[in-house]
Amino acid sequence: MTADFTAFFLAAFVLTLAGRLWLTLRQIRYVAAHRPAVPAGFAERISLAAHQKAADYTVDRNRLAIITTLLDAALLLAFTVGGGLAWLHEFWAARTDGLGYGLALIFSVMTIAAAIDLPFSLYRQFVIEARYGFNRMTLGLFLGDLLKHTLIGIVIGAPVILAVLWLMAAMGSAWWFWVWLFWCAFNLLILFIYPTWIAPLFNKFSPLEEGEMKSRIEALLARCGFRSSGLFVMDGSKRSSHGNAYFTGFGNQKRIVFFDTLLSRLAPPEVEAVLAHELGHFRRRHILKRIVFMFAASLGFLWLLGQLIDAPWFYGGLGVPAQSTALALILFFLVVPVFTFPLSPLLSRISRQHEFEADAYAAEQTAAADLSRALVKLYEDNAATLTPDPLHSLFYDSHPPAAARIERLQAAGG
């Protein structure tokens, strides 16, 4: 059974890796092939220079993705059948036990993975993003963010990991259900505290100033029956020139946040249309559906882990000649993406459908033409390609292609 599972894992690993690399190479070739000319539907609104910038930006990001995909694959093999996780287990088992052993083992794996990814994060931020005029972050700010993320990960992550490991050891065969309840409660708590406790550690949030913009937004919120705890502008420009707007929080702690870069680029009617799109996600219950789906999926995965945790072939087949709750957690969440990759098109399709529904809602509440103009500006400002490879998009894109969104908005009067 052990050898069979090893063979099954390696077969799935090879197929998934080959699929990801093939899709990325398709994206590079497709975007490059369509670089010479702006798509007909955008010829009057997007310059050739902006179109080619988006193509080059997409190609550069995907070339880096090939390297990181290969490196992630090598790291996965090193941790599993390569014996890396077995070595870490022996190292920590000889020095500590119980919850301390589990915490040390899990943090070791996370630290190694983060350390390997760090040079690529630096390259992505200070080479690729800078090359296309997006980066506004200094090295000091980057390192400061890294330190904050690390400290938050320790302060919040350590107690959560300890609680999970304790529940796994103390709650018998139904431990997976108790861990699931704890995980759901923890995620809901984070939704409540993130806007007021965590986000301000990284950015400054200022109330939206009085004026036409605020009046339009407040009128829109009244029409849509949406109540929030405030309208805020975030200093996103200190890190990047990319623009965005989003909702954060849960219940009475919901906030509407605009990047200052977005407000500087879009006219008030266009900002109103973008916000109407985001409101559409709430009115169509997309956020609630995603939370329910996340909780249901986590319940299913934890149940499955509950069936595997006492199976020697599960550990041995992945290169670990020992069993423990911490090893089970690490192994399971390391290898799950290998087996779930075929589900990517389904998940992406659901997300794209939600985006279409939110666009339709925005077209009902504001002028479809305003949202259409805003989307074109955002695609241009963020150097998002107008010509993604259809198959790559099928697997990876959470948003529909620009042409499809604009076409539907034009049919709605935009």
QUIFEN-V689172 format. One record per residue. N is the residue number from 0. RES is the residue in one small letter. PHI is phi in degrees with one decimal (999 if undefined). NEAR is the number of other ideal C-beta (glycine too) atoms within 10 Angstrom. D_FIRST is the distance of its C-alpha to the first C-alpha in Angstrom with 2 decimals. Layout:
BEGIN
((N	RES	PHI	NEAR	D_FIRST) (N	RES	PHI	NEAR	D_FIRST))
END
This chain:
BEGIN
((0	m	999	11	0.00) (1	t	-61.8	15	3.82) (2	a	-64.9	10	5.55) (3	d	-64.0	10	5.04) (4	f	-68.7	16	6.16) (5	t	-60.0	17	8.63) (6	a	-63.3	11	9.90) (7	f	-63.3	12	10.36) (8	f	-62.4	21	12.14) (9	l	-64.7	15	14.21) (10	a	-64.6	11	15.23) (11	a	-64.3	16	16.39) (12	f	-61.1	18	18.03) (13	v	-63.3	12	19.95) (14	l	-64.2	13	21.08) (15	t	-66.5	18	22.25) (16	l	-61.3	19	24.01) (17	a	-62.1	10	25.63) (18	g	-64.0	14	26.75) (19	r	-64.6	20	28.31) (20	l	-65.5	15	30.11) (21	w	-61.8	12	31.33) (22	l	-64.6	21	32.72) (23	t	-66.0	20	34.44) (24	l	-65.0	15	36.00) (25	r	-60.2	17	37.17) (26	q	-60.8	23	38.82) (27	i	-61.2	21	40.60) (28	r	-65.7	13	41.89) (29	y	-66.6	20	42.96) (30	v	-63.9	22	44.80) (31	a	-63.6	14	46.47) (32	a	-67.1	11	47.57) (33	h	-99.2	17	49.29) (34	r	-68.0	19	50.87) (35	p	-63.2	10	54.29) (36	a	-139.1	11	55.49) (37	v	-72.5	21	55.31) (38	p	-52.9	14	53.91) (39	a	-53.7	8	56.87) (40	g	-68.3	14	56.43) (41	f	-118.8	19	56.73) (42	a	-59.1	12	59.32) (43	e	-90.4	7	62.10) (44	r	-118.8	15	60.17) (45	i	-120.9	19	57.92) (46	s	-73.8	12	59.47) (47	l	-61.8	12	58.06) (48	a	-62.4	9	57.72) (49	a	-67.0	17	55.65) (50	h	-62.8	24	53.42) (51	q	-71.2	15	52.84) (52	k	-61.8	18	52.20) (53	a	-63.3	23	49.45) (54	a	-64.4	22	47.95) (55	d	-65.2	17	48.05) (56	y	-63.1	21	46.63) (57	t	-63.9	23	43.69) (58	v	-63.1	17	43.03) (59	d	-62.7	17	43.20) (60	r	-65.3	18	40.81) (61	n	-75.4	21	38.26) (62	r	-63.7	13	38.63) (63	l	-65.1	16	37.78) (64	a	-61.6	19	34.83) (65	i	-62.1	14	33.39) (66	i	-64.9	11	33.57) (67	t	-68.9	15	32.11) (68	t	-63.4	17	29.25) (69	l	-64.4	13	28.37) (70	l	-67.4	14	28.84) (71	d	-61.5	16	26.67) (72	a	-64.9	17	23.87) (73	a	-63.8	13	24.38) (74	l	-66.0	18	24.46) (75	l	-61.6	21	21.16) (76	l	-64.7	17	19.49) (77	a	-64.1	16	21.55) (78	f	-71.0	24	20.48) (79	t	-96.0	24	16.70) (80	v	-65.7	18	15.31) (81	g	-79.0	14	18.90) (82	g	91.3	16	18.86) (83	g	-63.9	19	21.77) (84	l	-68.9	24	20.50) (85	a	-62.4	19	19.30) (86	w	-65.3	13	22.86) (87	l	-62.1	21	24.50) (88	h	-58.6	23	22.65) (89	e	-64.2	13	23.96) (90	f	-61.8	12	27.35) (91	w	-78.2	20	27.93) (92	a	-64.1	14	26.38) (93	a	-79.6	9	28.97) (94	r	-117.5	10	31.77) (95	t	-155.8	13	31.25) (96	d	-148.2	11	29.19) (97	g	62.4	10	28.94) (98	l	-65.6	16	29.94) (99	g	-62.4	13	31.55) (100	y	-61.9	19	28.35) (101	g	-62.9	25	26.60) (102	l	-63.3	19	29.66) (103	a	-63.0	16	30.00) (104	l	-64.8	24	26.39) (105	i	-66.4	23	26.65) (106	f	-66.0	16	30.14) (107	s	-63.3	17	29.15) (108	v	-62.3	19	26.63) (109	m	-64.1	14	29.27) (110	t	-66.4	12	32.00) (111	i	-61.6	15	30.28) (112	a	-62.3	15	29.52) (113	a	-66.7	14	33.11) (114	a	-64.4	9	34.67) (115	i	-69.1	15	33.04) (116	d	-77.3	15	34.18) (117	l	-55.7	11	37.71) (118	p	-58.9	10	39.27) (119	f	-74.7	14	38.21) (120	s	-64.4	13	39.65) (121	l	-63.3	14	42.86) (122	y	-63.0	14	42.97) (123	r	-61.0	18	42.40) (124	q	-77.8	17	45.16) (125	f	-98.9	15	47.73) (126	v	-114.9	12	47.38) (127	i	-67.9	16	46.18) (128	e	-61.9	21	47.68) (129	a	-68.1	13	50.80) (130	r	-58.3	13	51.20) (131	y	-104.5	16	51.66) (132	g	79.0	11	53.83) (133	f	-94.0	19	51.41) (134	n	-75.7	19	50.85) (135	r	-126.9	16	53.36) (136	m	-88.6	17	51.28) (137	t	-87.5	12	52.44) (138	l	-62.2	10	50.19) (139	g	-61.7	8	51.46) (140	l	-67.5	13	50.50) (141	f	-59.7	16	47.02) (142	l	-67.6	11	46.48) (143	g	-64.0	13	48.04) (144	d	-61.5	14	45.66) (145	l	-60.9	14	42.72) (146	l	-64.3	10	44.06) (147	k	-62.3	13	44.57) (148	h	-60.3	13	41.09) (149	t	-64.6	13	39.68) (150	l	-65.2	11	41.88) (151	i	-64.1	14	41.11) (152	g	-60.7	15	37.39) (153	i	-73.1	11	37.88) (154	v	-64.3	9	40.38) (155	i	-92.1	15	38.47) (156	g	-67.7	15	34.88) (157	a	-60.6	13	34.77) (158	p	-62.0	12	35.89) (159	v	-65.5	14	33.53) (160	i	-62.3	19	30.47) (161	l	-61.7	15	31.70) (162	a	-63.8	16	32.25) (163	v	-63.6	22	28.76) (164	l	-62.7	23	27.18) (165	w	-65.8	18	29.60) (166	l	-62.0	19	28.83) (167	m	-62.9	23	25.08) (168	a	-85.9	14	25.88) (169	a	-102.6	9	28.80) (170	m	-101.7	13	28.18) (171	g	67.6	8	25.48) (172	s	-69.8	9	22.82) (173	a	-95.6	10	25.12) (174	w	-55.0	20	25.38) (175	w	-61.7	21	24.24) (176	f	-71.6	15	27.37) (177	w	-69.1	18	29.68) (178	v	-63.3	23	28.35) (179	w	-63.5	20	28.94) (180	l	-59.5	12	32.50) (181	f	-63.5	15	33.18) (182	w	-64.5	19	31.90) (183	c	-63.4	15	34.11) (184	a	-63.0	10	37.08) (185	f	-62.9	15	36.64) (186	n	-64.9	14	36.61) (187	l	-65.9	13	39.70) (188	l	-62.2	12	41.39) (189	i	-61.8	14	40.81) (190	l	-59.7	17	42.37) (191	f	-74.6	14	45.39) (192	i	-90.2	14	45.91) (193	y	-56.8	16	45.01) (194	p	-61.6	21	48.40) (195	t	-102.2	14	50.59) (196	w	-114.1	11	48.63) (197	i	-100.2	14	46.19) (198	a	-54.9	17	47.60) (199	p	-65.2	12	51.05) (200	l	-70.8	11	49.52) (201	f	-113.3	16	48.98) (202	n	-139.9	16	51.74) (203	k	-94.9	12	55.22) (204	f	-116.0	16	55.73) (205	s	-114.6	11	59.33) (206	p	-58.9	10	60.73) (207	l	-62.2	17	61.58) (208	e	-69.1	10	65.30) (209	e	-63.6	8	67.83) (210	g	150.1	9	68.79) (211	e	-58.4	12	68.04) (212	m	-59.8	21	64.31) (213	k	-65.6	14	63.97) (214	s	-62.9	12	66.30) (215	r	-61.3	17	64.30) (216	i	-66.9	20	61.01) (217	e	-64.1	13	62.45) (218	a	-65.9	11	63.93) (219	l	-63.2	19	60.59) (220	l	-61.1	17	58.82) (221	a	-65.4	10	61.56) (222	r	-63.5	13	61.21) (223	c	-88.5	17	57.45) (224	g	66.7	9	57.73) (225	f	-106.7	16	55.51) (226	r	-113.0	9	56.14) (227	s	-129.8	19	55.05) (228	s	-89.2	14	55.87) (229	g	155.9	14	57.37) (230	l	-110.0	19	57.61) (231	f	-131.4	19	56.73) (232	v	-110.9	20	56.91) (233	m	-103.7	25	54.34) (234	d	-80.1	14	55.27) (235	g	-63.8	20	52.45) (236	s	-66.5	15	54.81) (237	k	-76.9	14	54.43) (238	r	-114.5	21	50.90) (239	s	-156.0	17	50.93) (240	s	-91.7	18	53.22) (241	h	-63.3	19	50.61) (242	g	-109.4	22	51.85) (243	n	-167.1	15	50.16) (244	a	-146.2	20	50.76) (245	y	-157.7	12	48.43) (246	f	-100.8	18	48.28) (247	t	-142.1	19	46.80) (248	g	94.1	20	46.58) (249	f	-152.4	18	46.23) (250	g	62.2	9	48.76) (251	n	-76.8	9	52.11) (252	q	-96.5	16	50.77) (253	k	-66.0	18	50.36) (254	r	-123.6	19	52.00) (255	i	-106.7	21	52.90) (256	v	-122.8	23	52.61) (257	f	-113.1	23	54.14) (258	f	-69.1	22	53.66) (259	d	-62.1	17	57.12) (260	t	-65.2	22	56.24) (261	l	-68.3	24	55.81) (262	l	-66.4	18	59.17) (263	s	-76.3	10	60.92) (264	r	-104.8	17	59.81) (265	l	-100.6	23	60.01) (266	a	-75.7	15	63.14) (267	p	-50.8	16	63.32) (268	p	-62.9	18	62.76) (269	e	-73.3	23	59.64) (270	v	-62.6	23	58.26) (271	e	-58.9	25	59.00) (272	a	-67.5	29	57.04) (273	v	-62.5	24	54.01) (274	l	-64.9	26	54.14) (275	a	-60.5	26	54.51) (276	h	-60.4	24	51.25) (277	e	-64.6	18	49.51) (278	l	-62.7	24	51.23) (279	g	-59.5	23	49.84) (280	h	-62.9	20	46.32) (281	f	-74.8	18	47.54) (282	r	-67.3	16	49.68) (283	r	-91.7	15	46.92) (284	r	60.9	13	44.58) (285	h	-66.3	18	42.12) (286	i	-64.2	16	41.65) (287	l	-61.6	11	40.96) (288	k	-61.4	13	38.53) (289	r	-68.1	14	36.61) (290	i	-64.8	16	36.51) (291	v	-61.4	11	35.32) (292	f	-62.6	12	32.62) (293	m	-60.5	13	31.51) (294	f	-67.1	16	31.41) (295	a	-64.7	11	29.55) (296	a	-64.2	13	26.91) (297	s	-65.2	16	26.53) (298	l	-63.6	17	26.18) (299	g	-63.3	12	23.38) (300	f	-66.5	16	21.50) (301	l	-67.2	20	22.11) (302	w	-60.8	13	20.97) (303	l	-62.0	13	17.65) (304	l	-61.7	21	17.37) (305	g	-61.3	18	18.34) (306	q	-80.7	10	15.31) (307	l	-94.6	13	12.95) (308	i	-63.2	21	15.09) (309	d	-103.7	11	13.86) (310	a	-93.5	15	10.07) (311	p	-57.3	12	9.17) (312	w	-65.8	14	6.01) (313	f	-65.4	23	8.88) (314	y	-72.4	24	11.13) (315	g	-62.0	17	9.35) (316	g	-66.4	23	8.04) (317	l	-107.3	23	11.75) (318	g	86.5	19	13.25) (319	v	-120.4	24	14.37) (320	p	-87.3	12	13.99) (321	a	-152.1	13	15.84) (322	q	-131.1	15	16.14) (323	s	-165.0	20	19.30) (324	t	-64.5	19	20.80) (325	a	-65.6	22	22.21) (326	l	-62.1	22	19.02) (327	a	-61.2	20	17.37) (328	l	-59.2	22	20.48) (329	i	-63.0	24	20.66) (330	l	-59.1	22	17.14) (331	f	-61.5	17	17.31) (332	f	-79.1	13	20.75) (333	l	-72.6	17	20.17) (334	v	-97.7	19	17.51) (335	v	-53.3	13	18.89) (336	p	-59.0	12	21.64) (337	v	-63.5	19	19.33) (338	f	-92.1	13	18.17) (339	t	-96.2	14	21.60) (340	f	-53.6	16	23.79) (341	p	-60.8	12	24.28) (342	l	-81.2	11	25.97) (343	s	-54.5	16	28.65) (344	p	-59.5	14	31.17) (345	l	-65.8	9	31.20) (346	l	-65.4	14	31.81) (347	s	-66.9	18	34.41) (348	r	-64.2	15	36.12) (349	i	-61.2	14	36.58) (350	s	-63.4	15	38.04) (351	r	-65.2	19	40.38) (352	q	-63.6	12	41.56) (353	h	-62.0	20	42.42) (354	e	-66.1	19	44.44) (355	f	-60.8	16	46.37) (356	e	-64.6	17	47.14) (357	a	-68.0	21	48.35) (358	d	-61.6	27	50.53) (359	a	-63.3	16	51.99) (360	y	-63.3	20	52.80) (361	a	-62.4	27	54.49) (362	a	-66.9	24	56.52) (363	e	-76.5	14	57.75) (364	q	-93.9	18	58.80) (365	t	-135.7	25	60.19) (366	a	-77.3	19	61.34) (367	a	-59.0	21	58.57) (368	a	-64.0	17	60.47) (369	d	-65.8	23	60.16) (370	l	-67.4	27	56.37) (371	s	-60.3	24	56.32) (372	r	-64.3	20	58.48) (373	a	-63.2	26	56.42) (374	l	-62.6	22	53.16) (375	v	-61.8	18	54.78) (376	k	-62.6	19	56.04) (377	l	-67.6	20	52.67) (378	y	-60.8	21	50.90) (379	e	-68.5	20	53.60) (380	d	-65.4	17	53.72) (381	n	-92.0	17	49.95) (382	a	52.7	20	49.71) (383	a	-84.3	17	47.16) (384	t	-64.6	25	46.84) (385	l	-89.6	23	48.48) (386	t	-130.0	22	46.49) (387	p	-71.9	21	42.72) (388	d	-64.4	24	40.42) (389	p	-58.0	11	39.68) (390	l	-72.7	14	35.97) (391	h	-61.0	19	35.52) (392	s	-62.2	21	37.55) (393	l	-57.8	15	35.40) (394	f	-84.7	20	32.34) (395	y	-112.5	17	34.05) (396	d	-82.0	17	37.54) (397	s	-80.6	13	38.15) (398	h	-114.1	17	41.78) (399	p	-65.5	20	43.19) (400	p	-57.4	18	44.93) (401	a	-56.0	22	48.50) (402	a	-60.4	15	50.06) (403	a	-67.7	15	48.38) (404	r	-67.2	22	49.46) (405	i	-64.7	24	53.00) (406	e	-60.4	15	53.35) (407	r	-67.9	17	52.56) (408	l	-67.1	24	54.90) (409	q	-63.9	13	57.66) (410	a	-66.2	10	57.27) (411	a	-88.5	17	57.75) (412	g	112.8	10	60.94) (413	g	-105.6	22	59.80))
END
